[in-house]
Amino acid sequence: MIQDDLRQLYNSAKTELEKAEKYLNPSELSSCVKKCEEDLQKPEVWQNSDVSSKISKELKEAKDTLLQISGWKQALEDAEVMFELYDECKEENLLQDAEKTLKQLLKELEKKEIEKTLSGEYDKDDVILTVNAGAGGTDAQDWAQMLLRMYCRWAENKGWSVELIEKNDGEEAGIKSATVKICGKYAYGLAKAEKGVHRLVRISPFNANGKRQTSFASLEVSPVIEDFEKKIVIPPEEITVDTMRSGGAGGQNVNKVETAVRILHKPTGIVVRCQQQRSQLQNKETAMQILASKLLAIKQAEHEQKLSSLKGENMDINFGSQIRSYVFHPYKMVKDHRTNLEVGNVDAVMDGEIDSFIDTYLKSNLN
């Protein structure tokens, strides 16, 4: 006889799968696939690269989701077959395999449900992350670099691409600031859960007396906006554009030609730098896109603040809003102050395993 807890696990997976089929609507997805395939047969569609690209993307997403649903159903059926085989031969490994299959299925269904909540206009888009060192001197700059590495590893673990846009090194160690572009599905929707101030507590490697040091770094998060010129209007008189020589390792142009670009947005004081591209024009285009993304993020924050005030909520979206603490000494623990989730494996977190914090935060905001 199958244990009650395993049978309950099976029933939970079955219930969650039924819920997923309702909100994903396979029949609607199949219709979408058919329509997209028909549209891609039309010559006029291929005359407009934006239209054809959009339809191709929609087709791929619909097909991938249908394939995913099929895989989930197969996993549930596999578990049921394992139960039936166990009733016949009583081999314990069958129950272990069934349990593993059901737990993996529930994990994937939970991930899909979280993605369902990411229905904002830009949630599926790529993201711009900017890490800034805060209070704490050299320790804070070192912490900023550690935080940057954590987010790069998080993205790489998901198979996403990471592009360094700009980095401002610290005098002794670490970085004063850095900006990266991360490309991946739901990159912005997931990363926006991380914006805010991150606090580090450890024995300072830069203090000869070995004293405990508290350092801070902030993370800014903004979506990558395609065709940003159509969505965010930036009057030329509101910006100042300066050019300079790129620093660091690079080709023959480094330190010889002024390819790096610095843009100041006068009304907000936002400064954007870009030095990674080969030409000044490319750097300026990238910097303008990042500026547009940051301006959009400000608008969204103002909108959220207005909504929260209407609801009677107090929402701090300023630099001082500490969202998480990373304690290396006197004990090891990472704690998210918004959800109270605690993780003891600090090394894994710093190696990019932060999905538990993101998922818990997003689920806590479900209506």
C-alpha positions as CSV (number, residue, x, y, z in Angstrom):
1,M,0.0,0.0,0.0
2,I,1.3,3.5,-0.9
3,Q,2.1,5.7,2.1
4,D,-0.4,8.4,2.9
5,D,2.2,11.2,2.5
6,L,3.2,10.0,-0.9
7,R,-0.4,9.7,-2.0
8,Q,-1.0,13.2,-0.7
9,L,2.0,14.4,-2.7
10,Y,0.5,12.9,-5.8
11,N,-2.9,14.5,-5.2
12,S,-1.2,17.9,-4.6
13,A,0.7,17.6,-7.9
14,K,-2.5,16.6,-9.7
15,T,-4.4,19.5,-8.3
16,E,-1.7,22.0,-9.2
17,L,-1.5,20.6,-12.7
18,E,-5.2,21.0,-13.2
19,K,-4.9,24.6,-12.0
20,A,-2.1,25.2,-14.4
21,E,-4.0,23.8,-17.4
22,K,-6.9,26.2,-16.5
23,Y,-4.8,29.4,-16.6
24,L,-2.5,28.3,-19.4
25,N,-5.4,27.1,-21.6
26,P,-3.8,24.6,-24.0
27,S,-6.7,24.9,-26.5
28,E,-6.1,28.6,-26.8
29,L,-2.3,28.0,-27.1
30,S,-3.0,25.5,-29.9
31,S,-5.1,28.1,-31.7
32,C,-2.3,30.6,-31.3
33,V,0.2,28.2,-32.8
34,K,-2.0,27.6,-35.8
35,K,-2.6,31.3,-36.4
36,C,1.1,32.2,-36.0
37,E,2.1,29.5,-38.5
38,E,-0.5,30.8,-41.0
39,D,0.7,34.4,-40.5
40,L,4.3,33.4,-41.1
41,Q,3.3,31.9,-44.5
42,K,2.3,35.4,-45.7
43,P,5.0,37.2,-47.7
44,E,4.0,40.6,-46.4
45,V,4.8,39.6,-42.8
46,W,8.4,39.0,-43.7
47,Q,8.6,42.4,-45.3
48,N,8.5,43.9,-41.8
49,S,11.2,42.4,-39.6
50,D,9.6,43.6,-36.4
51,V,6.3,42.0,-37.2
52,S,7.9,38.7,-38.2
53,S,10.1,38.6,-35.2
54,K,7.2,39.3,-32.9
55,I,5.1,36.5,-34.4
56,S,8.0,34.1,-34.4
57,K,8.6,34.8,-30.7
58,E,4.9,34.3,-29.9
59,L,4.9,31.0,-31.8
60,K,7.9,29.7,-29.9
61,E,6.5,30.7,-26.5
62,A,3.2,28.9,-27.3
63,K,4.9,25.8,-28.5
64,D,7.3,25.7,-25.6
65,T,4.3,26.0,-23.1
66,L,2.4,23.3,-24.8
67,L,5.5,21.0,-24.7
68,Q,5.9,21.9,-21.0
69,I,2.2,21.0,-20.2
70,S,2.7,17.7,-22.1
71,G,5.8,17.0,-20.0
72,W,4.0,17.7,-16.8
73,K,1.1,15.3,-17.7
74,Q,3.6,12.6,-18.6
75,A,5.4,13.0,-15.3
76,L,2.1,12.6,-13.4
77,E,1.3,9.5,-15.4
78,D,4.8,8.1,-14.8
79,A,4.3,8.5,-11.0
80,E,1.0,6.7,-11.3
81,V,2.6,3.8,-13.2
82,M,5.3,3.5,-10.5
83,F,2.6,3.2,-7.9
84,E,1.0,0.4,-9.8
85,L,4.3,-1.4,-10.3
86,Y,5.0,-1.1,-6.6
87,D,1.7,-2.7,-5.7
88,E,2.9,-5.7,-7.8
89,C,6.6,-6.1,-6.9
90,K,7.0,-4.0,-3.7
91,E,10.3,-2.5,-4.8
92,E,11.1,0.5,-2.6
93,N,13.1,2.3,-5.3
94,L,9.9,2.7,-7.3
95,L,8.4,4.8,-4.5
96,Q,11.6,6.8,-4.3
97,D,11.6,7.6,-8.0
98,A,7.9,8.5,-7.8
99,E,8.5,10.9,-4.9
100,K,11.4,12.5,-6.8
101,T,9.3,12.9,-10.0
102,L,6.4,14.4,-8.1
103,K,8.6,16.9,-6.1
104,Q,10.2,18.0,-9.3
105,L,6.8,18.4,-11.0
106,L,5.5,20.5,-8.1
107,K,8.6,22.7,-8.2
108,E,8.1,23.4,-11.9
109,L,4.4,24.1,-11.4
110,E,5.2,26.5,-8.6
111,K,7.7,28.3,-10.9
112,K,5.1,28.6,-13.6
113,E,2.6,30.0,-11.2
114,I,5.1,32.7,-10.1
115,E,5.8,33.5,-13.8
116,K,2.0,33.9,-14.2
117,T,2.1,36.8,-11.7
118,L,4.7,38.6,-13.8
119,S,2.2,40.2,-16.0
120,G,3.6,43.7,-16.1
121,E,4.3,45.4,-19.4
122,Y,8.1,44.8,-19.1
123,D,8.2,41.7,-16.9
124,K,9.2,39.4,-19.7
125,D,12.0,41.7,-20.9
126,D,15.7,41.9,-20.4
127,V,17.0,43.9,-17.4
128,I,19.6,46.6,-16.5
129,L,21.2,46.1,-13.1
130,T,23.3,48.8,-11.5
131,V,25.2,48.1,-8.3
132,N,26.4,51.0,-6.2
133,A,28.7,50.9,-3.2
134,G,27.2,52.6,-0.1
135,A,28.4,53.4,3.4
136,G,31.5,51.4,4.5
137,G,34.4,52.7,2.4
138,T,36.7,50.1,0.9
139,D,34.6,47.3,2.5
140,A,31.5,48.6,0.8
141,Q,33.2,48.7,-2.6
142,D,34.4,45.2,-2.1
143,W,30.9,44.2,-1.1
144,A,29.5,45.9,-4.2
145,Q,31.8,43.7,-6.3
146,M,30.7,40.6,-4.4
147,L,27.1,41.5,-5.0
148,L,27.7,42.1,-8.7
149,R,29.3,38.7,-9.0
150,M,26.3,37.1,-7.2
151,Y,23.8,38.5,-9.7
152,C,26.0,37.6,-12.7
153,R,26.2,34.0,-11.4
154,W,22.5,34.0,-10.8
155,A,21.9,34.9,-14.5
156,E,24.5,32.5,-15.8
157,N,23.0,29.7,-13.8
158,K,19.8,30.3,-15.7
159,G,21.5,30.2,-19.0
160,W,21.0,33.9,-19.5
161,S,23.6,36.3,-21.1
162,V,25.4,38.9,-19.1
163,E,27.0,42.0,-20.7
164,L,29.1,44.5,-18.7
165,I,28.1,48.0,-19.7
166,E,30.2,50.1,-17.3
167,K,32.4,49.6,-14.2
168,N,33.9,52.2,-11.9
169,D,36.7,50.5,-9.9
170,G,37.4,51.4,-6.3
171,E,40.7,52.9,-5.3
172,E,42.0,50.0,-3.2
173,A,39.5,47.1,-4.0
174,G,36.1,46.3,-5.4
175,I,33.9,48.7,-7.3
176,K,32.2,52.1,-6.7
177,S,29.5,51.1,-9.3
178,A,28.9,48.8,-12.2
179,T,26.1,48.3,-14.7
180,V,25.3,45.1,-16.5
181,K,22.6,44.1,-19.0
182,I,21.1,40.6,-18.5
183,C,19.1,39.0,-21.3
184,G,16.6,36.3,-20.5
185,K,12.9,35.6,-20.3
186,Y,11.4,37.2,-17.2
187,A,14.8,38.8,-16.4
188,Y,13.2,42.1,-15.3
189,G,10.2,40.5,-13.7
190,L,12.3,38.4,-11.4
191,A,15.2,40.9,-10.8
192,K,12.9,43.7,-9.8
193,A,12.3,41.7,-6.5
194,E,16.0,42.5,-5.7
195,K,16.0,46.3,-5.9
196,G,17.0,48.0,-2.7
197,V,19.8,48.0,-0.2
198,H,21.8,44.9,0.7
199,R,23.8,44.8,4.0
200,L,26.9,42.8,4.7
201,V,28.3,42.0,8.2
202,R,31.7,40.3,8.4
203,I,35.3,40.6,9.7
204,S,36.9,43.2,7.5
205,P,39.8,41.9,5.4
206,F,40.9,45.5,5.1
207,N,41.1,46.2,8.8
208,A,44.4,45.2,10.5
209,N,42.7,44.8,13.8
210,G,40.3,42.2,12.4
211,K,37.2,44.1,13.5
212,R,33.7,43.4,12.4
213,Q,32.5,45.7,9.7
214,T,29.0,46.5,8.4
215,S,28.8,47.6,4.7
216,F,26.1,48.5,2.3
217,A,25.5,48.4,-1.4
218,S,22.4,49.2,-3.4
219,L,20.9,47.5,-6.5
220,E,19.0,49.5,-9.1
221,V,16.8,47.5,-11.5
222,S,15.2,48.8,-14.7
223,P,13.8,47.1,-17.8
224,V,15.5,47.1,-21.2
225,I,13.2,49.1,-23.4
226,E,13.1,48.3,-27.1
227,D,12.3,51.3,-29.3
228,F,12.8,53.5,-26.2
229,E,12.7,56.7,-28.3
230,K,9.0,56.0,-28.8
231,K,8.2,55.4,-25.2
232,I,10.4,57.8,-23.2
233,V,10.9,61.3,-24.6
234,I,14.2,62.8,-23.5
235,P,14.6,66.4,-24.8
236,P,18.2,67.1,-25.9
237,E,18.3,70.2,-23.6
238,E,17.8,68.0,-20.6
239,I,21.0,66.1,-21.0
240,T,24.7,66.8,-21.1
241,V,26.9,64.4,-23.1
242,D,30.6,64.1,-22.3
243,T,33.1,61.8,-24.0
244,M,36.3,60.4,-22.5
245,R,38.9,57.7,-23.0
246,S,38.0,54.2,-22.0
247,G,39.9,52.7,-19.2
248,G,41.0,49.2,-18.5
249,A,42.0,46.3,-20.7
250,G,41.0,46.5,-24.3
251,G,42.0,47.0,-27.9
252,Q,44.2,49.6,-29.5
253,N,41.6,52.4,-29.1
254,V,41.7,52.1,-25.3
255,N,43.2,55.3,-23.7
256,K,43.8,56.7,-27.2
257,V,40.3,57.6,-28.6
258,E,37.5,59.1,-26.7
259,T,35.0,56.3,-27.2
260,A,33.5,56.2,-23.6
261,V,30.4,58.3,-23.1
262,R,28.9,59.9,-19.9
263,I,25.4,61.3,-20.0
264,L,23.9,63.5,-17.2
265,H,20.2,63.9,-17.0
266,K,19.8,67.4,-15.5
267,P,16.2,67.1,-14.1
268,T,16.9,63.9,-12.1
269,G,20.7,64.1,-11.7
270,I,21.0,60.5,-13.1
271,V,24.5,59.8,-14.6
272,V,25.0,57.0,-17.1
273,R,28.3,55.8,-18.4
274,C,29.1,53.4,-21.1
275,Q,32.6,52.3,-22.2
276,Q,32.3,48.7,-23.4
277,Q,31.5,49.3,-27.1
278,R,34.1,50.0,-29.7
279,S,32.6,53.2,-31.0
280,Q,31.5,56.4,-29.4
281,L,28.2,56.2,-31.3
282,Q,27.4,52.7,-30.0
283,N,28.3,53.7,-26.4
284,K,26.0,56.8,-26.7
285,E,23.1,54.6,-28.0
286,T,23.6,52.1,-25.2
287,A,23.8,54.9,-22.6
288,M,20.6,56.6,-23.9
289,Q,18.8,53.2,-23.7
290,I,20.0,52.8,-20.1
291,L,19.0,56.3,-19.2
292,A,15.5,55.7,-20.7
293,S,15.2,52.5,-18.6
294,K,16.2,54.3,-15.4
295,L,13.7,57.1,-16.1
296,L,11.0,54.5,-16.7
297,A,11.9,52.8,-13.4
298,I,11.5,56.2,-11.6
299,K,8.0,56.6,-13.1
300,Q,7.1,53.1,-12.0
301,A,8.4,53.7,-8.5
302,E,6.4,56.9,-8.3
303,H,3.3,55.1,-9.5
304,E,3.8,52.3,-6.9
305,Q,4.3,54.9,-4.2
306,K,1.0,56.7,-5.2
307,L,-0.9,53.4,-5.2
308,S,0.5,52.4,-1.8
309,S,-0.5,55.8,-0.3
310,L,-4.0,55.3,-1.7
311,K,-4.1,51.9,0.0
312,G,-2.8,53.4,3.3
313,E,0.5,51.5,3.0
314,N,4.0,52.9,3.9
315,M,6.4,51.9,1.2
316,D,10.0,53.0,1.4
317,I,11.7,53.0,-2.0
318,N,14.7,55.1,-1.1
319,F,18.3,54.1,-0.8
320,G,17.9,53.4,2.9
321,S,15.3,50.6,2.4
322,Q,17.4,47.6,3.5
323,I,15.9,44.5,2.1
324,R,18.4,41.8,3.0
325,S,21.3,41.1,5.4
326,Y,24.2,38.8,4.6
327,V,26.0,37.8,7.8
328,F,29.4,36.2,7.6
329,H,30.3,36.7,11.3
330,P,29.7,35.9,14.1
331,Y,27.5,33.3,12.4
332,K,26.5,32.6,8.8
333,M,23.1,33.5,7.6
334,V,21.3,35.5,4.9
335,K,17.9,37.0,6.0
336,D,15.4,38.8,3.8
337,H,13.7,41.4,6.0
338,R,10.6,41.6,3.8
339,T,9.6,38.0,4.0
340,N,11.8,36.8,7.0
341,L,13.2,34.0,4.9
342,E,16.5,32.8,6.3
343,V,19.1,30.7,4.5
344,G,22.2,29.3,6.3
345,N,24.2,28.4,3.2
346,V,25.8,31.8,2.6
347,D,28.3,30.4,0.1
348,A,25.5,29.1,-2.1
349,V,23.7,32.4,-2.0
350,M,26.8,34.3,-3.0
351,D,27.2,31.8,-5.8
352,G,23.9,33.0,-7.3
353,E,21.4,30.7,-5.6
354,I,18.9,33.5,-4.7
355,D,15.7,32.1,-6.4
356,S,14.2,31.1,-3.0
357,F,14.4,34.8,-1.9
358,I,12.9,36.0,-5.2
359,D,10.1,33.4,-5.3
360,T,9.1,33.9,-1.6
361,Y,9.0,37.7,-2.1
362,L,6.9,37.4,-5.3
363,K,4.5,34.9,-3.7
364,S,4.1,37.2,-0.7
365,N,2.8,39.9,-3.1
366,L,0.2,37.7,-4.7
367,N,-3.3,39.2,-4.3
